């Protein structure tokens, strides 16, 4: 198979879909790898690094898209890339179609087979290709929140951990999954008071064991959310429903009750956001805005700020699936790999994931057998 790796064009997206080592493993398996020149520079990989592993360097993105049977990316294609779509092309990347109806329509219309990293799901419910980026984003959310709580960045002027004689900040985490757990680890490590709001009693028991009671847990309900949000110095949105739009758990009225200069970091923004006042997606160039006196951070590609760590972590988990697709071909690969099959969002002009179909308002089509 011919696998193409174009350079990412989303604002300040410095990750790349494959490390040179990953490209080398595909080459050793007998496949051709086309890499756009400069694709790895943001993650610290030179063109020579890829060439040494047997990748073929291409001068332009159009050449990579046109010459490849499968395109591997990090982020969802942007409108300027829609013209590269064609029937039968395999697109393997984060798609987050629940918050991108226009992209879903173009994938369906063009006949692209879209396989989304974020909906590949194991029998135990785990999301193996989303997990490492969720770990990165969860940990980053606290770093970012701590920075924006500083007075010079528009925050309340609070140190997360406080000092002896001065209480620490209150950090409220919506969701106790991978993002929420990693956010709690960081916030707890910095000495903050941490509350995780979670809907699963079993998950709360797990979190209580993991954190040895040092993190408080609350059952998710409108009353508990409203009470906790009102006390928050830092509110982190960490809610995910695979393939679906994130539920809006924090209303605008709740945000109005928050402390002036409090900070919201909504990691779920790439799935539409779990906080009602997160009504726009921001970029690394202009990451925040203020609403009702509360600072909002709504960057959809947070791990792009730490691209070298993120690219290694991403390739670690995507490469085995890419090899399976390349070695077996799409039809056989999804037939023999149930988790991979769940990653297929669009195929032969239809939306083939029920949660995605519902989110984008298009019919669910069962075309994979």
LINSULUR-V405212 format. One record per residue. N is the residue number from 1. SS is DSSP state (a for helix, b for strand, c for the rest). PSI is psi in degrees with one decimal (none if undefined). OMEGA is omega in radians with two decimals (NA if undefined). Layout:
# LINSULUR-V405212
n=N ss=SS psi=PSI omega=OMEGA
n=N ss=SS psi=PSI omega=OMEGA
This chain:
# LINSULUR-V405212
n=1 ss=c psi=151.1 omega=3.06
n=2 ss=b psi=117.2 omega=-3.11
n=3 ss=b psi=130.0 omega=-3.11
n=4 ss=b psi=140.9 omega=3.12
n=5 ss=b psi=95.5 omega=3.08
n=6 ss=c psi=163.4 omega=3.07
n=7 ss=c psi=138.1 omega=3.11
n=8 ss=c psi=140.4 omega=-3.09
n=9 ss=c psi=-1.3 omega=3.07
n=10 ss=c psi=150.8 omega=-3.08
n=11 ss=c psi=120.4 omega=3.09
n=12 ss=c psi=35.6 omega=3.05
n=13 ss=c psi=101.2 omega=-3.04
n=14 ss=c psi=-0.3 omega=3.07
n=15 ss=c psi=164.6 omega=3.05
n=16 ss=c psi=150.7 omega=-2.98
n=17 ss=c psi=-23.8 omega=-3.12
n=18 ss=c psi=136.6 omega=2.93
n=19 ss=c psi=162.7 omega=3.03
n=20 ss=a psi=-38.3 omega=3.11
n=21 ss=a psi=-38.7 omega=3.09
n=22 ss=a psi=-41.6 omega=3.08
n=23 ss=a psi=-39.3 omega=3.12
n=24 ss=a psi=-38.4 omega=3.13
n=25 ss=a psi=-37.3 omega=3.06
n=26 ss=a psi=-39.3 omega=3.11
n=27 ss=a psi=-43.3 omega=3.14
n=28 ss=a psi=-26.6 omega=3.11
n=29 ss=c psi=2.3 omega=3.05
n=30 ss=c psi=11.2 omega=-3.09
n=31 ss=c psi=160.9 omega=3.11
n=32 ss=b psi=134.2 omega=3.14
n=33 ss=b psi=120.5 omega=3.08
n=34 ss=b psi=126.9 omega=-3.12
n=35 ss=b psi=127.5 omega=3.08
n=36 ss=b psi=136.0 omega=3.13
n=37 ss=c psi=133.7 omega=3.12
n=38 ss=c psi=-1.3 omega=-3.06
n=39 ss=c psi=-33.6 omega=-3.06
n=40 ss=c psi=-1.6 omega=-3.02
n=41 ss=a psi=-40.3 omega=-3.12
n=42 ss=a psi=-24.4 omega=3.12
n=43 ss=a psi=6.9 omega=3.09
n=44 ss=c psi=19.6 omega=3.12
n=45 ss=c psi=127.0 omega=3.14
n=46 ss=c psi=164.9 omega=3.05
n=47 ss=a psi=-37.2 omega=3.12
n=48 ss=a psi=-34.9 omega=3.11
n=49 ss=a psi=-41.6 omega=3.14
n=50 ss=a psi=-40.7 omega=-3.14
n=51 ss=a psi=-38.4 omega=3.13
n=52 ss=a psi=-23.9 omega=3.13
n=53 ss=c psi=6.6 omega=3.05
n=54 ss=c psi=5.4 omega=3.09
n=55 ss=c psi=150.9 omega=3.09
n=56 ss=b psi=123.2 omega=-3.11
n=57 ss=b psi=133.6 omega=-3.12
n=58 ss=b psi=144.9 omega=-3.03
n=59 ss=c psi=-27.4 omega=-3.03
n=60 ss=c psi=153.6 omega=3.13
n=61 ss=a psi=-38.2 omega=-3.11
n=62 ss=a psi=-36.1 omega=3.14
n=63 ss=a psi=-37.4 omega=3.13
n=64 ss=a psi=-48.6 omega=-3.12
n=65 ss=a psi=-44.2 omega=-3.07
n=66 ss=a psi=-31.3 omega=-3.04
n=67 ss=a psi=1.6 omega=-3.02
n=68 ss=c psi=148.2 omega=3.00
n=69 ss=c psi=-30.1 omega=3.07
n=70 ss=b psi=129.3 omega=3.07
n=71 ss=b psi=128.3 omega=3.03
n=72 ss=b psi=126.4 omega=3.11
n=73 ss=c psi=179.9 omega=3.01
n=74 ss=c psi=-56.6 omega=-3.10
n=75 ss=c psi=164.8 omega=-3.13
n=76 ss=c psi=146.5 omega=3.10
n=77 ss=c psi=145.6 omega=3.07
n=78 ss=c psi=163.7 omega=-3.08
n=79 ss=a psi=-34.2 omega=3.14
n=80 ss=a psi=-13.4 omega=3.13
n=81 ss=a psi=-8.8 omega=-3.10
n=82 ss=a psi=-30.4 omega=-3.13
n=83 ss=a psi=-14.7 omega=3.12
n=84 ss=a psi=-11.4 omega=-3.09
n=85 ss=c psi=145.0 omega=3.06
n=86 ss=c psi=157.9 omega=-3.11
n=87 ss=c psi=133.6 omega=3.08
n=88 ss=c psi=-9.7 omega=3.12
n=89 ss=c psi=134.7 omega=3.02
n=90 ss=b psi=128.2 omega=3.10
n=91 ss=b psi=116.5 omega=-3.04
n=92 ss=b psi=105.8 omega=-3.02
n=93 ss=b psi=176.2 omega=2.89
n=94 ss=c psi=127.9 omega=-3.12
n=95 ss=c psi=-41.7 omega=3.14
n=96 ss=c psi=51.7 omega=-3.04
n=97 ss=a psi=-22.2 omega=-3.14
n=98 ss=a psi=-27.6 omega=3.13
n=99 ss=a psi=15.3 omega=-3.07
n=100 ss=c psi=68.9 omega=-3.09
n=101 ss=a psi=-40.2 omega=-3.13
n=102 ss=a psi=-43.0 omega=3.09
n=103 ss=a psi=-43.2 omega=3.12
n=104 ss=a psi=-43.0 omega=-3.14
n=105 ss=a psi=-41.5 omega=-3.13
n=106 ss=a psi=-37.3 omega=3.09
n=107 ss=a psi=-43.2 omega=-3.14
n=108 ss=a psi=-46.8 omega=-3.10
n=109 ss=a psi=-36.5 omega=-3.07
n=110 ss=a psi=-15.6 omega=-3.12
n=111 ss=c psi=17.5 omega=3.10
n=112 ss=c psi=139.8 omega=3.00
n=113 ss=b psi=106.1 omega=-3.07
n=114 ss=b psi=115.9 omega=3.11
n=115 ss=b psi=117.2 omega=-3.04
n=116 ss=b psi=125.3 omega=3.08
n=117 ss=a psi=-40.5 omega=-2.95
n=118 ss=a psi=-11.2 omega=3.12
n=119 ss=a psi=3.3 omega=2.96
n=120 ss=c psi=119.9 omega=-2.95
n=121 ss=c psi=130.5 omega=3.13
n=122 ss=c psi=162.1 omega=3.13
n=123 ss=c psi=-28.3 omega=3.13
n=124 ss=c psi=5.6 omega=3.14
n=125 ss=c psi=-7.5 omega=3.14
n=126 ss=c psi=149.8 omega=-3.14
n=127 ss=c psi=85.5 omega=-2.92
n=128 ss=a psi=-28.9 omega=-3.11
n=129 ss=a psi=-14.2 omega=3.07
n=130 ss=a psi=-28.5 omega=-3.01
n=131 ss=a psi=-50.6 omega=-3.08
n=132 ss=a psi=-36.2 omega=3.11
n=133 ss=a psi=-29.8 omega=3.05
n=134 ss=a psi=-37.5 omega=3.07
n=135 ss=a psi=-45.2 omega=3.12
n=136 ss=a psi=-49.7 omega=-3.08
n=137 ss=a psi=-39.0 omega=3.11
n=138 ss=a psi=-44.6 omega=3.14
n=139 ss=a psi=-39.1 omega=3.13
n=140 ss=a psi=-33.6 omega=-3.06
n=141 ss=a psi=-35.6 omega=-3.14
n=142 ss=a psi=-41.7 omega=3.06
n=143 ss=a psi=-46.2 omega=-3.11
n=144 ss=a psi=-45.9 omega=3.14
n=145 ss=a psi=-41.4 omega=3.13
n=146 ss=a psi=-39.8 omega=-3.13
n=147 ss=a psi=-43.3 omega=-3.08
n=148 ss=a psi=-10.7 omega=3.00
n=149 ss=c psi=-12.9 omega=3.09
n=150 ss=c psi=143.6 omega=-3.04
n=151 ss=a psi=-34.8 omega=-3.11
n=152 ss=a psi=-15.5 omega=3.10
n=153 ss=a psi=9.0 omega=3.06
n=154 ss=c psi=0.4 omega=-3.10
n=155 ss=c psi=-171.7 omega=-3.04
n=156 ss=c psi=-8.6 omega=-3.11
n=157 ss=c psi=40.0 omega=-3.06
n=158 ss=c psi=136.7 omega=3.00
n=159 ss=c psi=128.3 omega=-3.05
n=160 ss=c psi=-45.7 omega=-3.06
n=161 ss=c psi=-2.9 omega=-3.05
n=162 ss=c psi=-164.8 omega=3.04
n=163 ss=b psi=168.1 omega=3.12
n=164 ss=c psi=127.4 omega=-3.13
n=165 ss=c psi=-9.8 omega=3.14
n=166 ss=b psi=125.6 omega=-3.05
n=167 ss=c psi=150.7 omega=3.10
n=168 ss=c psi=173.9 omega=3.11
n=169 ss=c psi=156.0 omega=3.04
n=170 ss=b psi=119.0 omega=-3.14
n=171 ss=b psi=122.1 omega=3.13
n=172 ss=b psi=126.1 omega=-3.11
n=173 ss=b psi=119.3 omega=3.09
n=174 ss=b psi=107.0 omega=3.14
n=175 ss=c psi=129.6 omega=-3.10
n=176 ss=c psi=30.0 omega=3.09
n=177 ss=c psi=-150.3 omega=-3.08
n=178 ss=a psi=-47.7 omega=3.13
n=179 ss=a psi=-51.0 omega=-3.08
n=180 ss=a psi=-40.6 omega=3.14
n=181 ss=a psi=-43.0 omega=-3.14
n=182 ss=a psi=-35.4 omega=3.05
n=183 ss=a psi=-43.1 omega=-3.14
n=184 ss=a psi=-39.4 omega=3.11
n=185 ss=a psi=-46.6 omega=-3.10
n=186 ss=a psi=-45.7 omega=-3.10
n=187 ss=a psi=-41.0 omega=3.11
n=188 ss=a psi=-40.4 omega=3.13
n=189 ss=a psi=-28.8 omega=3.12
n=190 ss=c psi=-2.1 omega=3.05
n=191 ss=c psi=12.1 omega=-3.12
n=192 ss=c psi=160.7 omega=2.91
n=193 ss=b psi=125.2 omega=-3.01
n=194 ss=b psi=131.2 omega=3.03
n=195 ss=b psi=130.1 omega=3.04
n=196 ss=b psi=127.2 omega=3.08
n=197 ss=b psi=123.0 omega=-2.98
n=198 ss=b psi=147.9 omega=-3.11
n=199 ss=c psi=-15.6 omega=-3.10
n=200 ss=c psi=120.7 omega=3.11
n=201 ss=a psi=-38.8 omega=3.12
n=202 ss=a psi=-41.1 omega=3.13
n=203 ss=a psi=-37.9 omega=3.12
n=204 ss=a psi=-37.3 omega=3.08
n=205 ss=a psi=-41.9 omega=3.10
n=206 ss=a psi=-46.6 omega=-3.12
n=207 ss=a psi=-38.0 omega=3.11
n=208 ss=a psi=-38.7 omega=3.10
n=209 ss=a psi=-46.9 omega=-3.09
n=210 ss=a psi=-43.3 omega=-3.07
n=211 ss=c psi=4.5 omega=3.06
n=212 ss=c psi=38.4 omega=3.07
n=213 ss=c psi=1.6 omega=-3.10
n=214 ss=c psi=-16.2 omega=3.06
n=215 ss=c psi=131.5 omega=3.08
n=216 ss=b psi=144.5 omega=3.06
n=217 ss=b psi=146.0 omega=3.09
n=218 ss=b psi=139.4 omega=3.04
n=219 ss=b psi=135.3 omega=-3.12
n=220 ss=c psi=121.3 omega=3.05
n=221 ss=c psi=155.2 omega=3.14
n=222 ss=a psi=-37.8 omega=-3.14
n=223 ss=a psi=-48.4 omega=-3.12
n=224 ss=a psi=-39.6 omega=3.12
n=225 ss=a psi=-47.2 omega=-3.12
n=226 ss=a psi=-42.2 omega=-3.13
n=227 ss=a psi=-42.6 omega=-3.11
n=228 ss=a psi=-43.0 omega=-3.10
n=229 ss=a psi=-37.1 omega=-3.12
n=230 ss=a psi=-28.8 omega=-3.11
n=231 ss=a psi=-9.3 omega=-2.96
n=232 ss=c psi=135.0 omega=2.85
n=233 ss=c psi=-36.7 omega=3.10
n=234 ss=b psi=123.4 omega=3.11
n=235 ss=b psi=124.3 omega=-3.11
n=236 ss=b psi=121.1 omega=3.08
n=237 ss=b psi=117.6 omega=-3.04
n=238 ss=c psi=40.8 omega=-3.06
n=239 ss=c psi=135.3 omega=3.11
n=240 ss=c psi=132.4 omega=2.92
n=241 ss=c psi=114.3 omega=-3.01
n=242 ss=c psi=121.8 omega=3.08
n=243 ss=c psi=-18.8 omega=-3.05
n=244 ss=c psi=164.6 omega=3.06
n=245 ss=c psi=140.9 omega=3.13
n=246 ss=c psi=138.6 omega=3.11
n=247 ss=c psi=142.2 omega=3.12
n=248 ss=c psi=98.0 omega=-3.05
n=249 ss=c psi=-27.4 omega=-3.13
n=250 ss=b psi=116.8 omega=-3.10
n=251 ss=c psi=166.4 omega=3.10
n=252 ss=a psi=-37.4 omega=3.11
n=253 ss=a psi=-36.8 omega=3.09
n=254 ss=a psi=-41.7 omega=3.14
n=255 ss=a psi=-37.1 omega=3.12
n=256 ss=a psi=-25.0 omega=-3.13
n=257 ss=c psi=-4.2 omega=-3.12
n=258 ss=c psi=162.4 omega=3.12
n=259 ss=c psi=143.5 omega=3.05
n=260 ss=c psi=130.7 omega=-3.13
n=261 ss=c psi=2.8 omega=3.02
n=262 ss=c psi=164.0 omega=-3.06
n=263 ss=b psi=137.3 omega=3.02
n=264 ss=b psi=128.7 omega=2.99
n=265 ss=b psi=109.3 omega=-3.08
n=266 ss=b psi=97.3 omega=-3.14
n=267 ss=a psi=-21.7 omega=-3.11
n=268 ss=a psi=8.6 omega=-3.05
n=269 ss=a psi=-29.3 omega=3.13
n=270 ss=a psi=-10.8 omega=3.02
n=271 ss=a psi=23.7 omega=3.06
n=272 ss=c psi=-14.1 omega=3.10
n=273 ss=c psi=145.9 omega=-3.13
n=274 ss=c psi=5.4 omega=-3.10
n=275 ss=b psi=126.7 omega=-2.97
n=276 ss=c psi=-33.4 omega=-3.11
n=277 ss=c psi=-5.1 omega=2.97
n=278 ss=c psi=81.7 omega=-3.02
n=279 ss=c psi=12.8 omega=3.10
n=280 ss=c psi=156.5 omega=3.06
n=281 ss=c psi=130.6 omega=3.13
n=282 ss=b psi=177.6 omega=-3.11
n=283 ss=c psi=168.6 omega=3.08
n=284 ss=c psi=-25.3 omega=3.09
n=285 ss=c psi=-36.7 omega=-3.12
n=286 ss=c psi=78.5 omega=-2.88
n=287 ss=c psi=-17.0 omega=-3.00
n=288 ss=b psi=160.8 omega=2.94
n=289 ss=b psi=161.2 omega=-3.10
n=290 ss=b psi=131.8 omega=3.05
n=291 ss=b psi=128.8 omega=-3.09
n=292 ss=c psi=34.0 omega=3.10
n=293 ss=c psi=7.3 omega=-3.12
n=294 ss=b psi=132.9 omega=-3.14
n=295 ss=b psi=126.8 omega=-3.12
n=296 ss=b psi=128.3 omega=3.05
n=297 ss=b psi=119.3 omega=-3.00
n=298 ss=c psi=46.5 omega=3.11
n=299 ss=b psi=128.4 omega=-3.03
n=300 ss=c psi=-12.9 omega=3.14
n=301 ss=c psi=58.0 omega=-3.10
n=302 ss=a psi=-44.5 omega=-3.12
n=303 ss=a psi=-14.1 omega=3.08
n=304 ss=a psi=-15.5 omega=3.11
n=305 ss=a psi=-18.1 omega=3.09
n=306 ss=a psi=65.1 omega=-2.91
n=307 ss=a psi=-33.2 omega=-3.09
n=308 ss=a psi=-48.7 omega=3.05
n=309 ss=a psi=-46.3 omega=-3.05
n=310 ss=a psi=-39.8 omega=-3.12
n=311 ss=a psi=-42.6 omega=3.08
n=312 ss=a psi=-45.3 omega=-3.11
n=313 ss=a psi=-38.0 omega=-3.12
n=314 ss=a psi=-46.1 omega=3.14
n=315 ss=a psi=-34.6 omega=3.11
n=316 ss=a psi=-37.0 omega=-3.04
n=317 ss=a psi=-26.5 omega=-3.12
n=318 ss=a psi=-30.1 omega=-3.02
n=319 ss=a psi=-43.8 omega=3.12
n=320 ss=a psi=-36.9 omega=3.12
n=321 ss=a psi=-38.2 omega=3.10
n=322 ss=a psi=-42.0 omega=3.10
n=323 ss=a psi=-39.7 omega=3.13
n=324 ss=a psi=-42.9 omega=3.10
n=325 ss=a psi=-43.5 omega=-3.10
n=326 ss=a psi=-41.6 omega=-3.08
n=327 ss=a psi=-38.3 omega=-3.03
n=328 ss=a psi=-18.6 omega=-2.97
n=329 ss=c psi=158.1 omega=-3.03
n=330 ss=a psi=-52.8 omega=-3.02
n=331 ss=a psi=-49.8 omega=-3.10
n=332 ss=a psi=-38.4 omega=-3.10
n=333 ss=a psi=-46.8 omega=-3.10
n=334 ss=a psi=-26.0 omega=3.09
n=335 ss=a psi=-36.6 omega=-3.06
n=336 ss=a psi=-9.4 omega=-3.08
n=337 ss=c psi=99.4 omega=-3.10
n=338 ss=a psi=-46.2 omega=3.10
n=339 ss=a psi=-39.9 omega=3.13
n=340 ss=a psi=-39.0 omega=3.12
n=341 ss=a psi=-38.1 omega=3.12
n=342 ss=a psi=-16.9 omega=3.10
n=343 ss=c psi=-14.7 omega=-3.09
n=344 ss=b psi=115.8 omega=-3.14
n=345 ss=b psi=-35.3 omega=3.11
n=346 ss=b psi=143.4 omega=-3.11
n=347 ss=b psi=128.2 omega=3.10
n=348 ss=c psi=45.1 omega=3.04
n=349 ss=c psi=18.8 omega=3.11
n=350 ss=b psi=162.3 omega=3.05
n=351 ss=b psi=120.0 omega=-2.94
n=352 ss=c psi=13.5 omega=3.05
n=353 ss=c psi=121.0 omega=-3.01
n=354 ss=a psi=-40.8 omega=-3.12
n=355 ss=a psi=-37.9 omega=3.10
n=356 ss=a psi=-43.9 omega=-3.14
n=357 ss=a psi=-44.6 omega=3.13
n=358 ss=a psi=-40.9 omega=-3.09
n=359 ss=a psi=-36.5 omega=-3.09
n=360 ss=a psi=-1.3 omega=3.09
n=361 ss=c psi=33.1 omega=3.12
n=362 ss=c psi=155.0 omega=-3.10
n=363 ss=c psi=142.9 omega=3.03
n=364 ss=b psi=128.4 omega=-3.11
n=365 ss=c psi=120.4 omega=3.12
n=366 ss=c psi=92.2 omega=-3.07
n=367 ss=c psi=4.4 omega=-3.05
n=368 ss=c psi=-0.6 omega=3.13
n=369 ss=c psi=none omega=NA
